[in-house]
Amino acid sequence: MKETEDKQVLDRSHVDTLQKLLSDMKYGSVTLIIQDGKIVQIDKTEKHRIKN
């Protein structure tokens, strides 16, 4: 791939998925798995805090 070519890693469906995952998360992380310049997997790890 030439350096002058633009890669579009995020398309609208990715943005919508990320927005949905993040909208109800209070603590945690989201990891994007990229292969050949494209998102192939989105992992969500959510943490629940226990208050004593």
N, C-alpha and C positions, 0 to 999 in steps of 0.2 A: 504494500500500500504506500502510495506517495505521501510525503509530509503535507502536501497542499490539499489533500482530500480531507473533508470533514467527516468524522465519525459521529453518528448520532447514537449515543448510548442509551439515553432516556427517551422513550416515546410516551405518548399520552397515557397509555394503559399502565406503564410503570409508575408514572407520577400519581395516578389515581390509586394504585395499590399502596404505594408508600404513604400517601395521605391518609388512607383508611387505617393502615397499621399504626401510624403515629397518633392519630386523633384520640384514641382511647388508652394510650400508654402513658403511665405516670413515671415509671422507672424501667430502664432496660436498654436494649440496643437493637439496631437493625443492621444486618450485614448484607451487602450486595456481592454476589458471586458473578464475576465477569469472565467470559471465554470468547476469544476472537473479537474483542471489542464490543460484545453484546451481553446484556444481563441475562443470565440463564437461571438464576435462583435468588430468592430473597429469604433470608433467615431472620426471624424475630425471636429475641430472648427477652422475656418479661420478668421482672423481679417484683415480688410482693413483700413489702416491709411489714414486719410483725412488731407491734408496739407493746412493750411490757407495762 
